[in-house]
Amino acid sequence: MFGRALGTVVEQALDALPGPAARGVRLVAHRGFASVNPENTTHAVTRTAGADAVEVDVRRASSGEVVVCHDATVDRVTDGTGRVERLSAGELGALSVHDSGAGVPTLAALLDAVPERVAVNVELKERGLGSDVDAAADRVENDVWVSAFDPVALRDSSLPRALLFDRNPRENLAIADELDCTAVHPSVALCLGTRTVRRAHARGFDVNAWTVDAPGVAWALARRGVDGVIADRPTVVRQP
């Protein structure tokens, strides 16, 4: 009884403080809010109008198109099996992501479905995709930036860049400097457990933390000064 009452008091105290939205923290829909939508699909991105940006992952299909899929295989997310690189865009589009009826889309098709004023973060899961992503981004009015764990993959693109990392923050901030990144995407653990946010800001980077799964975590990150949270559900950022 006391524990529940204390929890309510803590929640009320948090609600009374400036939360992430009030602090201007941007909300990035991770894979199109993967906890509530079929991830990385056109259906998912059409439901992200309340977010500031949507994050998606890209690879190359056997037929040459850039397609939107996080994993190297389709086994986890679809009713099919096999490696993305061995399936054509047509075959990928005919699959059903999480039994939704929505297939694995091409990047071009997905970008066409993103709501107006929602920016797009394209994570490069492979090397050699940058120029194709640049060309796809040129076709839409939405702001687009690229991110990757692999510095070589980022060098292929002329779009604004963000380096992803979950370890060695000093080394990775130096790499981001070398790549002329505009932002860095450190893990939640690095943002909360180290001075990564402060050091990144000192170098002139925006900081978007991944992956945020609870309002309390988003609040703690906002207190740390992050610029954005990459989240699987829209409710992690409470509106002011």
Secondary structure, 3 states (H helix, E strand, C coil): CHHHHHHHHHHHHHHHCCCCCCCCCEEEEECCCCCCCCCCCHHHHCCCCCCCEEEEEEEECCCCCEEECCCCECCCCECCCCEHHHCCHHHHHCCCECCCCCCCCEHHHHHHHCCCCCEEEEEECCCCCHHHHHHHHHCCCCCEEEEECCHHHHHCCCCCEEEEECCCHHHHHHHHHHCCCCEEEEEHHHHHHCCHHHHHHHCCCEEEEEEECCHHHHHHHHHHCCCEEEECCHHHCCCC
